[in-house]
Each structure stands twice: as C-alpha cells, then as structure tokens.
C-alpha cells in the first residue's frame, strides 16, 4: 500500500512539473514570436531598410528552462540618480531600483536592477525596470556589448529571471541607435546560452 501511495504521489509531482515546464516553454515561444513580428514590421523594427527586406527571423539559442531562475529581490530605495554610459555621448539618467540574488551552475550571483527616470514619466512605463548584463557568451555566440532583460516592479521579495528572454540592444542591429552599456557589476561570469544570439546579416 505504501509503495502504491508513493508511486501515485511521484506520478502527480512529475505531471505537475511537466505542466509547469510546458507553460514556461510556451511563454518563451510567445516572446520569440512577438520579437520576430516586431523586427519584421518596418514601423517598429530597428533593422536598416536594407536588412529588413532580407529579414526572416532572429537567431535564438535553444530554449532551456534551467535558465528560468527564481531570485531574491532586495529594494534599494536610497540610491541616487546617475548618468548611465551608452554607445554614444547620450547619458540617460537611471536610478538603481533594487538587486536580484540568484544561483546558476552552483554559483551565487547578483544583478542590479535599474529604473530609467525619463521613461517612468510615460504611463506605459511607470512600473518598468531594466536589467542590462554581460556573460561569458558575449563576443562569441551572443552580442559583444551584452544583452538586456525587462521586468516590472515586483510586489514581493522574489522575482523570476527568465534569461530565455534576454535580447540584444538595438545598436546590435543598427548604428543609429544609442544603447546603455551594461555596468561592470552586472557581469555574470558563466555562459548564459539562451535568449537572442548575435545578429549576423
């Protein structure tokens, strides 16, 4: 009887995990589809007019839900505004909004989370937060200048970092854009082989 009960619990737990993983994959696929639609639309795409004519789809790493990680969120309310360097002489004003603490490959990491002080004046971005980061894939299989994650202001002290949704700054596709450079403290020393790959025309 005990063996049967254990088997039933094991099957139920396995089914639950499979359903959760399937939901994560569906969410990532939807993100990729949305990004491809944006890049294919001449009114939204960062691509040059020549490149958009040849565009079919962005190149993504294989989806891996190992890189959907739960992180501890720590609010940092006493931070002062600062000018974040970009790929041009533009210096947008950001505030460090909080910190994310998480583990990958048995190592502990921290990422700073930022809030753009101009964007928050727009209703659609009032709760928008920004995580620029670099990792060991940069300059090899991903864009050399690092990648970005977006998130919204959390309501609790845990957040989900889905690195499968890491995307390239617009200046990876078109030199006319000015893109924030990920601060050195947001470097992840391991490879993050998910998300958008380097752009090859």
For each residue, the residues with C-beta under 8 A, 3 or more apart:
1: 4 5
2: 5 6
3: 6 7
4: 1 7 8
5: 1 2 8 9
6: 2 3 9 10
7: 3 4 10 11
8: 4 5 11 12
9: 5 6 12 13
10: 6 7 13 14
11: 7 8 14 15
12: 8 9 15 16
13: 9 10 16 17
14: 10 11 17 18
15: 11 12 18 19
16: 12 13 19 20
17: 13 14 20 21
18: 14 15 21 22
19: 15 16 22 23
20: 16 17 23 24
21: 17 18 24 25 65
22: 18 19 25 26
23: 19 20 26 27
24: 20 21 27 28 65 68 162
25: 21 22 28 29 63 65
26: 22 23 29 30
27: 23 24 30 31 162
28: 24 25 31 32 63 65 162 164 165
29: 25 26 32 33 63
30: 26 27 33 34
31: 27 28 34 35 164 165
32: 28 29 35 36 58 60
33: 29 30 36 37
34: 30 31 37 38
35: 31 32 38 39 58 167 196
36: 32 33 39 40 57 58
37: 33 34 40 41
38: 34 35 41 44 45
39: 35 36 44 45 46 47 52 55 58
40: 36 37 45 52 55
41: 37 38 44 45
42: 45 49 52
43:
44: 38 39 41
45: 38 39 40 41 42 52 55
46: 39 170 173 174 177
47: 39 51 52 55 173 174
48: 51 52 173 174
49: 42 52 53
50: 53 54
51: 47 48 54 55 173 174 201
52: 39 40 42 45 47 48 49 55
53: 49 50
54: 50 51 201
55: 39 40 45 47 51 52
56:
57: 36
58: 32 35 36 39 196 197 199
59: 196 197 198 199 200
60: 32 63 195 196 197
61: 64 141 164 193 194 195 196 197
62: 193 194
63: 25 28 29 60 164 194
64: 61 67 164 193 194
65: 21 24 25 28 68 164
66:
67: 64 104 162 163 164 192 193 194
68: 24 65 160 161 162 163 164
69: 102 103 104 160 161 163
70: 102 158 159 160 161
71: 100 101 102 111 158 159 160 161
72: 100 101 102 157 158
73: 98 99 100 113 154 156 157 158 159
74: 98 99 100 101 157
75: 97 98
76: 79 96 97 98 99
77:
78:
79: 76 95 96 97
80: 95
81: 93 94 95 117
82: 93 94 95 96
83: 91 92 93 94
84: 91 92 93 94 114 180 181 183
85: 91 180 181
86: 89 90 91 92 178 179 180 181
87: 145 169 171 177 178 179 181
88: 178
89: 86
90: 86 178
91: 83 84 85 86
92: 83 84 86 116 117 118 180
93: 81 82 83 84 116 117 118
94: 81 82 83 84 114 115 116 117 130 180
95: 79 80 81 82 114 115 117
96: 76 79 82 99 112 113 114 115
97: 75 76 79 113 114 115 129 153
98: 73 74 75 76 112 113 129
99: 73 74 76 96 110 111 112 113
100: 71 72 73 74 110 111 113 131 159 161
101: 71 72 74 108 109 110
102: 69 70 71 72 108 109 110 111 161
103: 69 106 107 108 109
104: 67 69 107 109 188 190 192
105: 190
106: 103
107: 103 104 189 190
108: 101 102 103
109: 101 102 103 104 188 189
110: 99 100 101 102 185
111: 71 99 100 102 131 133 161 186 188
112: 96 98 99 131 183 185 186
113: 73 96 97 98 99 100 129 130 131 151
114: 84 94 95 96 97 129 130 131 132
115: 94 95 96 97 119 120 128 129 130
116: 92 93 94 119 120 125 128 130
117: 81 92 93 94 95 120 121
118: 92 93 121
119: 115 116 122 125 128
120: 115 116 117 125 126 128
121: 117 118
122: 119 125 126
123: 126
124: 128
125: 116 119 120 122 128
126: 120 122 123
127: 152 153
128: 115 116 119 120 124 125 150 151 152
129: 97 98 113 114 115 150 151 152 153
130: 94 113 114 115 116 148 149 150 151 180
131: 100 111 112 113 114 148 149 150 151 161 186
132: 114 146 147 148 169 180 181 182 183 186
133: 111 146 147 148 149 166 182 186 187 188
134: 138 146 147 182 186 187 188
135: 138 142 146 147 187 188 189 190 191 192
136: 140 188 189 190 191 192
137: 140 141 142 191 192 193
138: 134 135 142 143 144 145 146 147
139: 142 144
140: 136 137 198
141: 61 137 193 197 198
142: 135 137 138 139 147 166 168 192 195 196 197 198
143: 138 146 147 168 169 172 196 198 199
144: 138 139 198
145: 87 138 169 171 172 179 181 182
146: 132 133 134 135 138 143 169 181 182 186
147: 132 133 134 135 138 142 143 166 167 168 169 195 196
148: 130 131 132 133 166 167 168 169
149: 130 131 133 161 162 163 165 166 167
150: 128 129 130 131 165
151: 113 128 129 130 131 154 159
152: 127 128 129
153: 97 127 129
154: 73 151 157 158 159
155:
156: 73
157: 72 73 74 154
158: 70 71 72 73 154
159: 70 71 73 100 151 154
160: 68 69 70 71
161: 68 69 70 71 100 102 111 131 149
162: 24 27 28 67 68 149 165
163: 67 68 69 149 166 192 194 195
164: 28 31 61 63 64 65 67 68 194 195
165: 28 31 149 150 162 195
166: 133 142 147 148 149 163 192 194 195 196
167: 35 147 148 149 195 196
168: 142 143 147 148 172 173 196 198 199
169: 87 132 143 145 146 147 148 172 177 179 180
170: 46 173 174 177 179
171: 87 145 174 175 177 178 179
172: 143 145 168 169 179 198 199
173: 46 47 48 51 168 170 177 199
174: 46 47 48 51 170 171 177
175: 171
176:
177: 46 87 169 170 171 173 174
178: 86 87 88 90 171
179: 86 87 145 169 170 171 172
180: 84 85 86 92 94 130 132 169
181: 84 85 86 87 132 145 146
182: 132 133 134 145 146 186 187
183: 84 112 132 186
184: 187
185: 110 112
186: 111 112 131 132 133 134 146 182 183
187: 133 134 135 182 184
188: 104 109 111 133 134 135 136 192
189: 107 109 135 136
190: 104 105 107 135 136
191: 135 136 137
192: 67 104 135 136 137 142 163 166 188 195
193: 61 62 64 67 137 141
194: 61 62 63 64 67 163 164 166
195: 60 61 142 147 163 164 165 166 167 192
196: 35 58 59 60 61 142 143 147 166 167 168
197: 58 59 60 61 141 142
198: 59 140 141 142 143 144 168 172
199: 58 59 143 168 172 173
200: 59
201: 51 54
